[in-house]
Amino acid sequence: MVFAYSDRLSDTENCSTCHNIANISRLCEKDCILCHKADSNNYKYLSENYVQSFFINKKNPHEKNICAVCHVRREKMLRFDNDTMLCEKCHSEGDVSVEAHSTNFKYVETKEVRIPRDFPLNDGKVTCLTCHLFNCLDKNNFKYLRRPFSHITEFCFNCHNADEYKKYNPHIQINPDGTVNENNCIICHSVKPDIKKDKGIESILLKGEPNKICDGCHQIREAHPTGILHTVTPSSTILNNIKSYEQKRGLVFPLGKNNQILCVTCHLPHQFELIKGQAKNKYKHRTRLPEGYELCNVCHNKG
């Protein structure tokens, strides 16, 4: 059997010894071993790379008629044991919004939580498909959720009792007794930071890309602020203005990879009192400086 020599296979010609390449679907346009694995127990010996390759190459199988990525042929059967196992091939913890809670736990009805009948469970457990649909071709369904909503919390109230629900603010990070609420740290951080040792955004571990974490709750859909998208890589002039302001005023304006402007460049992710030098004072929208001229002048230095 050719698979016995899988460690020696490197191109499609070896597979063609047994397989008629002309009859293989259009998805297989490269080396067979990029997607197939000899010791795989999945349908047609597909490896995890088959699914992950769509994510890595920034292809979205949900918006294209590529049912075979997740399904066996066009049937409802999934390629992996359950939907959570399948979804996690692409959607890691850092790639889902903050509202998304854990999966594969047993549902217990309480006065706070009551799951509707049209939100299916898998053997009594909450999975990805409890809230989401595989209705892949419906581009108007934001995040493929089971019911329409105007704001994400409205969808949450399908299961969670609104009367028992209080909006949670992860930015409140100091307890009344002055101690740090460490439970709030790990909402955005994958590892709790050490305030005394960690120096800047480069030394801490987040659960995902910074702007995506912010968008998980705030969901700003228009260009922001002033109708102009600011989360871009600034020019050398603006970058110099930021560095100059930091040195002169002793404040910090964090930047992302390749010096990209982030939400946290202008807004505080932490409670004002938590870290020294992160803001001039407390402001309405948690900005590092008063909104308007003073804040804009950090980048757009007008003298």
N, C-alpha and C positions, 0 to 999 in steps of 0.2 A: 504493500500500500504506500502511495506517495507520502502520506502524512508521517510515515515512519522516519522520513528523512526531512522533516519540516525545518530542522535547524540548518539545512543546506538550501532551502528554497529562497529565492530572491526576486523572482519575477513571474509574470503570468504564464510564460512558456511551460514551466514545470507543472502548473495546474492543468494546462491543456492536455497533458498526457492522458488524463481521465475525463476531463470536463470539456464540453463544447463551449468555448468562450463566446462564440457568436450568439448563443442562446441566453447568455447571462444578461441581467438587466443593465440599464444605462447607469446605474449607481456605481457599477464596478468598472471604473475607467482607469484605475491605477493598479499597482501591485496588489495581488489578491491577499497577501499576508498583512497588508495594512489594516484590513478589517477582519480577516479570518484567523482562527487559532486552532491548531490541531487537537488540543486537549479540551476544547470548550464543549460544554454540555448544552449550549444554546442551539436554537434552530439554525441549521446550515453552518454550524461551527463559527458563529460570529463572536468576536472578542469585544471587550468593553470599548476598545478604540473605535469600533464602528459607530457607536452613538456619540462618544466624546468628540470625534473628529468634526461633527457638525457644530458643536459648541466652540471648539478651538478655532475653527475657520470662520466663526461668526456667521454661520448659516442658521437660519431659524426654520426647523422642520415644521413648526406649528403653522407657519404662514405659507407653506408650499404643499403641493400635493405629493408629499413624499411619505406616505403612510408607513412604508416598510421600515422607516427608521425606528419606530416604536412598536409597530404591530407585525404579527406574522401574516404575510400577504395583506389582504384588506379585511381580515376577520377581526373580531374584537380581542382576540388573544394577544397578550402582551409578550414581548420578547423575554422579559425577565419575570421572576417569581411573583412580584406584586408591583403596584404602580409606584410606590415610594422608592423601591429599589431602582426602577427605571428612571424616574424623574431625577434622582440624585446622581445619575451618571453625568448630567449637565448642570443641574441646579444645586450648587453647594450652599452651605449655610450663608456664605458671604454674598450670594447672588439672589437671595430672596429678601423681601422687605421686612422691616422690623415687626410688622403686625403678624407675620406668619409664625405660628407656634409650632411646637414639636409634633411629630407624627408617630404612628405605630404605638399609641397608648390606648388602653381600654377606656371607653367612654362610660362615665357614671353620671346619670342625670341628677342635677341639683336645682335649687331655685335660681341659681346664678346662670346655669348653662343647660339648655335644652335643644338638642339638635333636631331639626325638622326631618320628616320622613324622606323628603326628596334629596337629602344630603346623605349619601350612602356610607355605610361603615364596612370594613373588611374584617369579618370574623369579630365584630364588636369593637374594632379599633378605628381610630381616626387616621386616615391616610391623605395623601395629596388630593385624591379624587373625591374626598368628602366635600371639599370646597370648590375644586376646579373641575373643568370639563375637558375632554379631548375633542372639543368642537373646533378643530384646527382651522377651518376655512372661514370662520366668523371673525373678521378683523375688527369689527365694532365692539366685540366683547373684551373689555379691558382686562387683561390677565386671565382670560378664560374662566371667570367665576360663574357660579351657578345661577345667580340672580342679579338683576341690574341694581345699581346704586348711584347716588350722587356724590357720596364721599365714602372712603373706605370703612369708616366706623359704622356707617349705615349697613354695610354688608355684614360686619361683625355681629350686629344686633340680631341677625337671623338666628343665631345660637345663644348669644350672650344677652342676658336680661339688662336692658338699658337702665332700669331703675336701680340695679345693683352695681352698675358699672361707673367707675370714676376714671376720667381721663388721666392716664399715667404720664408723668413728666420726668423723663430720665435725666433732665438737666438739673433737677434738684438733687444735689449730691452731698449736701452737708446736713446731718441730723440736728435736731433742736439742741442737743447737748454738745454740739461742736465737732463731733466725730464724723468721719467720712462714711457715707453710705456706699459700701463697696459693691452691693448688689446692683447698683445702677451703673457701675463701671463696665460690667460685662454685658450690658445691652449693646454697646457699640464695640467694645474691645473684646478680642478673643482671649486675651490674657490681661489680668488686672495690672495696670501700670503702677510703677513706683514713682510717686511724685518727687521724691528726694533724689532719685538716681536717673530717671529717664529725662533726656534732654531733647525736646522737639519731636516733631511728627515722624522723623526718621527712625526713632528708637522705640516706638510703640507698635503693638500689633492690633490691627483692626479686623473686624469680621468681613470686611469687603472694601471696595473702593469708597473713599470718604464721601463723595457726593451722592453715591447710591444709598449709603446709610442714611444720610439726611433726607433723601427723597422718599425713603420708606415711610416716614411719618408726614413730612411737610408737603410732599407731592405738588410742587410748583410746576405747572404745566406751560406757563408762558415765559418768554425771555425775561430774565431778571438780572438786575433791576432796571428800571426806566425803559422797559421794552427792548433792551439790548442784552444779548447773552454775554455774560462776563466770565463764565467758567471756561476760559481759553488760555493758551500760553501767551503771556504778554510780550510786548516788544522789549528790546533791550533798554529803551529809555524808561518805560514804566517799571521794569524790573529794578533798574538803578534807583528810581524814585522810592520804591518800596524799601530797599536796603538802606538808603540814606535816611528815610524817616525812622526806621527801626533803630538805627545807631544814634540819632539825635534825640529821640523821645523815649527810648527804652521800652518800647512796646513791640510785640511780636505779631507778624501777619503771615501765618503758615502757608506754604505753597506745596503743591503736589508734585508728582513725577514730571520731569521736564519743566519745572517751575510753573505748572498750571495753576490758575486761580481756582480756589475751592470755595465752597460755602463757608467753611471755617476761616477763610482768609479775612472775611469781614464780620462774621458772626461767631459768637462764643459757643462752643459745644459744652463748656464747663460752667458751673456756677461761678459768679464773679469772684467770690471770696476764696475759691479753691486754689488758684494759681496766681502768684504775683506777676505783674507785668503783662497780663493778657488783655487788659482793657483799661481805658482811661477812667471809666466809671460805669454805673449801671444804666442801661438804656432800654427803651421799650422793646425793640426787636433784637435784643441781645447783641447789638453791634459793638465793635471794639472802640468806636468813636461815635460822637453824635451823628445821626443820619444827615445827609445833605453835604454842604460844601466841605466841612472838615474831613469827613470820611472819604469823599471822592478825591480830595486833594492829596491823599496819600499816594495815589497812582498818577493822577492827572495834575501834577504840580503846577499851579498857576501863580505861585509866589505868595 
